[in-house]
Amino acid sequence: MQNSAQLEDRISKCDQILSRNPDSLVFAALSDAHRKKGDLAKAFHICSRGLKLHPHYGPGHLVMARINMERGMYSEAEKELALAVESDGRTRGTELLLAQILIRKEQTREAGNILERLKINDPENPVVAELLEAKRRKTEPDRPDFDVMTAQERWRIEKVVDLKDSVAYLKSLPGVSGALMVGENGLVVESRLTPFLKEELVGAVTTSITARVNEGMSGIGFGDYEQVLIEAGNLALWIIRFKDQACVLCCTPDVALGALKVRVGELLEHLSRTAR
């Protein structure tokens, strides 16, 4: 990161170039130096003026995207970034900036997809790791300790006495759109679902999935399934083997699966102890 003296020196040199040639492309470097200095108003003014003269200059649009992001104008930042990509193509830098903008717009799913792709190619990149952590904090700002079972939550589980209670408890958890207990023949024993989910269809799909998984796993000597997780575009289906039934959770894409597993594990263990 440049210090104050370096920024002032860069600003002075860019100013000299622009004074001699007002059409110079150095406006992008000058506005970026003012941005880094914290003078967003001046950076915006210089960059706007330069882009009027050079509307297809990719680096200028990239600087403007950063300026707009820091001003809190996230939609405008995304538009400027798209213009930069249109001029000069997509790069790791533009992808990182897009992920950062999307996180600030609270479009964490889209940001996560970009960052996971970048992580595959560069797993040690500290910027990617930092943005993934920022995305996680944005996704769950009010649930920092949700992975920890509180005494009150354990008490709620202890109050569960039958499958009806257990399904009602599961449906109440964050990110759960539906909870079911499905028998081996696909018959739904108990369910709590949002209106758009049909219990007979979920039951049939569950039976079909578990039968196919068991067939495949047995074929390679792994035995019966314990859990199956299927993630689709707007739904995650989590199937957990429980005795001769399947506990099925229909979850939203942003569900905190780690935290959910803690609660489901506690509940099923409690049911195993108390079931007649």
C-alpha positions as CSV (number, residue, x, y, z in Angstrom):
1,M,0.0,0.0,0.0
2,Q,1.3,3.4,-0.9
3,N,2.0,5.9,1.9
4,S,0.9,9.5,2.0
5,A,4.2,10.9,0.6
6,Q,4.1,8.4,-2.3
7,L,0.5,9.4,-3.1
8,E,1.3,13.1,-3.1
9,D,4.3,12.5,-5.4
10,R,2.1,10.5,-7.8
11,I,-0.6,13.2,-7.7
12,S,1.9,15.9,-8.4
13,K,3.4,14.1,-11.4
14,C,0.0,13.2,-12.9
15,D,-1.2,16.8,-12.4
16,Q,1.9,18.0,-14.4
17,I,1.1,15.6,-17.2
18,L,-2.5,16.7,-17.4
19,S,-1.6,20.4,-17.3
20,R,0.5,19.8,-20.4
21,N,-2.0,17.5,-22.1
22,P,-5.6,17.7,-20.8
23,D,-6.5,14.7,-23.0
24,S,-4.0,12.4,-21.4
25,L,-5.1,9.0,-20.2
26,V,-3.2,9.7,-16.9
27,F,-6.5,10.9,-15.5
28,A,-7.2,7.3,-14.3
29,A,-4.0,7.1,-12.3
30,L,-4.6,10.6,-10.9
31,S,-8.2,9.8,-9.8
32,D,-7.1,6.5,-8.3
33,A,-4.4,8.2,-6.3
34,H,-7.0,10.7,-4.9
35,R,-9.3,7.6,-4.1
36,K,-6.5,6.0,-2.1
37,K,-5.8,9.2,-0.4
38,G,-9.5,9.3,0.7
39,D,-10.7,12.2,-1.4
40,L,-13.5,10.4,-3.2
41,A,-15.2,13.6,-4.4
42,K,-12.1,14.8,-6.2
43,A,-11.4,11.3,-7.5
44,F,-15.0,11.1,-8.9
45,H,-14.8,14.5,-10.5
46,I,-11.4,13.8,-12.3
47,C,-12.5,10.3,-13.4
48,S,-15.9,11.6,-14.7
49,R,-14.2,14.3,-16.7
50,G,-11.6,11.8,-18.1
51,L,-14.3,9.3,-19.1
52,K,-16.2,11.9,-21.1
53,L,-13.1,12.3,-23.2
54,H,-12.3,8.6,-23.3
55,P,-15.5,6.7,-22.9
56,H,-14.0,3.4,-24.0
57,Y,-10.9,3.5,-21.7
58,G,-11.2,0.3,-19.6
59,P,-8.8,1.3,-16.8
60,G,-10.8,4.5,-16.3
61,H,-14.0,2.6,-15.8
62,L,-12.2,0.2,-13.4
63,V,-11.1,3.1,-11.3
64,M,-14.6,4.6,-11.4
65,A,-16.0,1.2,-10.3
66,R,-13.7,1.3,-7.2
67,I,-14.7,5.0,-6.5
68,N,-18.4,4.2,-6.7
69,M,-18.1,1.2,-4.5
70,E,-16.3,3.2,-1.8
71,R,-19.0,5.9,-2.1
72,G,-21.7,3.2,-1.4
73,M,-23.0,3.4,-5.0
74,Y,-22.9,-0.3,-5.6
75,S,-25.1,-0.6,-8.6
76,E,-23.2,2.1,-10.4
77,A,-19.9,0.4,-9.4
78,E,-21.2,-2.8,-11.0
79,K,-22.1,-1.0,-14.2
80,E,-18.7,0.7,-14.5
81,L,-17.0,-2.6,-13.9
82,A,-19.0,-4.2,-16.7
83,L,-17.8,-1.4,-19.0
84,A,-14.2,-2.1,-17.9
85,V,-14.6,-5.8,-18.7
86,E,-16.3,-5.0,-22.0
87,S,-13.2,-2.9,-23.0
88,D,-10.4,-5.1,-21.7
89,G,-11.8,-8.5,-20.8
90,R,-12.3,-10.3,-17.6
91,T,-9.3,-10.7,-15.2
92,R,-8.7,-12.0,-11.7
93,G,-8.7,-8.4,-10.5
94,T,-12.1,-7.6,-12.1
95,E,-13.5,-10.9,-10.6
96,L,-12.3,-10.0,-7.1
97,L,-13.7,-6.5,-7.4
98,L,-17.1,-7.9,-8.6
99,A,-17.2,-10.3,-5.7
100,Q,-16.5,-7.4,-3.3
101,I,-19.3,-5.3,-4.9
102,L,-21.7,-8.2,-4.7
103,I,-20.9,-8.8,-1.0
104,R,-21.7,-5.1,-0.3
105,K,-24.9,-5.5,-2.3
106,E,-25.7,-8.5,-0.1
107,Q,-25.7,-10.8,-3.1
108,T,-23.6,-13.3,-1.2
109,R,-24.5,-16.4,-3.2
110,E,-23.2,-14.9,-6.4
111,A,-20.1,-13.5,-4.7
112,G,-19.4,-16.9,-3.2
113,N,-19.6,-18.6,-6.6
114,I,-17.0,-16.3,-8.0
115,L,-14.7,-16.6,-4.9
116,E,-14.9,-20.4,-4.9
117,R,-13.8,-20.5,-8.5
118,L,-10.9,-18.2,-7.8
119,K,-9.9,-20.3,-4.8
120,I,-9.7,-23.4,-6.8
121,N,-7.1,-21.8,-9.1
122,D,-5.3,-19.9,-6.3
123,P,-6.0,-21.6,-2.9
124,E,-3.5,-19.5,-1.0
125,N,-4.6,-16.1,-2.3
126,P,-5.1,-13.9,0.9
127,V,-7.5,-11.5,-0.8
128,V,-9.8,-14.4,-1.8
129,A,-9.7,-15.7,1.8
130,E,-10.4,-12.3,3.2
131,L,-13.4,-11.8,0.9
132,L,-14.8,-15.3,1.7
133,E,-14.6,-14.3,5.4
134,A,-16.4,-11.0,4.6
135,K,-19.0,-12.9,2.7
136,R,-19.5,-15.3,5.6
137,R,-19.9,-12.4,8.1
138,K,-22.4,-10.7,5.7
139,T,-24.4,-13.9,5.4
140,E,-24.8,-14.5,9.1
141,P,-24.3,-11.2,10.9
142,D,-26.7,-11.9,13.7
143,R,-25.7,-15.6,14.3
144,P,-22.1,-15.6,15.3
145,D,-22.6,-18.4,17.9
146,F,-25.3,-20.4,16.1
147,D,-23.1,-23.4,16.0
148,V,-23.1,-23.6,19.8
149,M,-26.2,-25.1,21.4
150,T,-27.6,-23.0,24.2
151,A,-29.3,-24.3,27.3
152,Q,-32.6,-23.0,26.0
153,E,-32.3,-24.9,22.7
154,R,-31.4,-28.1,24.5
155,W,-34.4,-27.6,26.6
156,R,-36.6,-27.3,23.5
157,I,-35.2,-30.6,22.2
158,E,-35.8,-32.3,25.5
159,K,-39.5,-31.3,25.3
160,V,-39.8,-33.3,22.0
161,V,-41.7,-36.5,22.8
162,D,-42.7,-37.8,19.3
163,L,-42.2,-37.5,15.6
164,K,-44.8,-34.7,15.4
165,D,-42.9,-32.6,17.9
166,S,-39.5,-33.4,16.2
167,V,-40.8,-32.3,12.7
168,A,-42.2,-29.1,14.2
169,Y,-38.9,-28.3,15.8
170,L,-36.9,-28.9,12.6
171,K,-39.3,-26.8,10.6
172,S,-38.7,-23.9,13.0
173,L,-34.9,-23.8,12.4
174,P,-33.4,-21.0,10.2
175,G,-33.2,-21.9,6.6
176,V,-35.6,-24.9,6.8
177,S,-38.5,-24.7,4.4
178,G,-39.9,-28.1,5.2
179,A,-39.2,-31.1,7.4
180,L,-40.5,-34.7,6.9
181,M,-40.2,-38.2,8.3
182,V,-40.5,-40.7,5.4
183,G,-40.9,-44.4,5.6
184,E,-39.1,-47.0,3.5
185,N,-42.1,-47.2,1.1
186,G,-42.2,-43.5,0.5
187,L,-45.1,-42.9,2.8
188,V,-44.8,-39.6,4.7
189,V,-45.2,-40.3,8.4
190,E,-45.1,-36.7,9.5
191,S,-44.4,-33.4,7.8
192,R,-44.3,-29.6,8.1
193,L,-44.0,-27.9,4.8
194,T,-44.3,-24.5,3.2
195,P,-47.1,-24.3,0.6
196,F,-45.0,-24.7,-2.5
197,L,-43.7,-28.1,-1.3
198,K,-45.9,-31.2,-1.8
199,E,-45.3,-34.0,0.8
200,E,-46.2,-36.9,-1.5
201,L,-43.8,-35.6,-4.2
202,V,-41.0,-35.1,-1.6
203,G,-41.6,-38.5,-0.2
204,A,-41.5,-40.2,-3.6
205,V,-38.3,-38.3,-4.5
206,T,-36.7,-39.3,-1.2
207,T,-37.4,-43.0,-1.7
208,S,-36.1,-42.9,-5.2
209,I,-32.9,-41.1,-4.2
210,T,-32.1,-43.4,-1.2
211,A,-32.9,-46.5,-3.2
212,R,-30.5,-45.5,-6.0
213,V,-27.8,-44.4,-3.6
214,N,-28.1,-47.6,-1.6
215,E,-27.8,-49.6,-4.8
216,G,-24.7,-47.8,-5.9
217,M,-23.0,-47.8,-2.5
218,S,-23.7,-51.5,-2.0
219,G,-22.2,-52.2,-5.4
220,I,-18.9,-50.9,-4.3
221,G,-19.1,-52.4,-0.8
222,F,-19.8,-49.2,1.2
223,G,-23.1,-50.4,2.7
224,D,-26.2,-48.3,3.2
225,Y,-26.3,-44.5,3.1
226,E,-26.2,-42.4,6.3
227,Q,-26.8,-39.0,4.8
228,V,-27.4,-37.5,1.3
229,L,-27.2,-33.8,0.4
230,I,-28.4,-32.5,-2.9
231,E,-28.0,-28.9,-3.7
232,A,-30.1,-27.4,-6.6
233,G,-30.6,-23.9,-7.8
234,N,-33.2,-22.8,-5.2
235,L,-33.3,-25.7,-2.8
236,A,-31.1,-28.0,-0.8
237,L,-32.5,-31.5,0.0
238,W,-30.8,-33.1,3.0
239,I,-31.8,-36.7,3.8
240,I,-30.6,-38.4,7.0
241,R,-31.1,-42.1,7.7
242,F,-33.0,-42.6,11.0
243,K,-33.7,-46.2,12.0
244,D,-36.1,-47.5,9.3
245,Q,-37.1,-44.0,8.2
246,A,-35.6,-41.0,6.5
247,C,-35.5,-37.6,8.1
248,V,-35.8,-35.1,5.2
249,L,-35.0,-31.3,5.4
250,C,-35.9,-29.0,2.5
251,C,-33.5,-26.0,2.9
252,T,-33.0,-22.6,1.4
253,P,-29.7,-22.1,-0.6
254,D,-28.2,-19.9,2.2
255,V,-28.9,-22.3,5.0
256,A,-26.1,-22.6,7.6
257,L,-25.6,-26.4,7.2
258,G,-22.9,-26.6,9.9
259,A,-25.2,-25.1,12.5
260,L,-28.1,-27.2,11.3
261,K,-26.2,-30.4,11.6
262,V,-25.6,-29.7,15.3
263,R,-29.3,-29.3,16.0
264,V,-30.4,-32.3,13.9
265,G,-27.7,-34.5,15.5
266,E,-28.9,-33.5,19.0
267,L,-32.6,-34.1,18.0
268,L,-32.0,-37.5,16.4
269,E,-29.9,-38.6,19.4
270,H,-32.6,-37.5,21.7
271,L,-35.3,-39.4,19.7
272,S,-33.1,-42.5,19.7
273,R,-32.9,-42.4,23.5
274,T,-36.6,-41.7,24.1
275,A,-38.4,-43.7,21.3
276,R,-40.4,-46.6,22.5
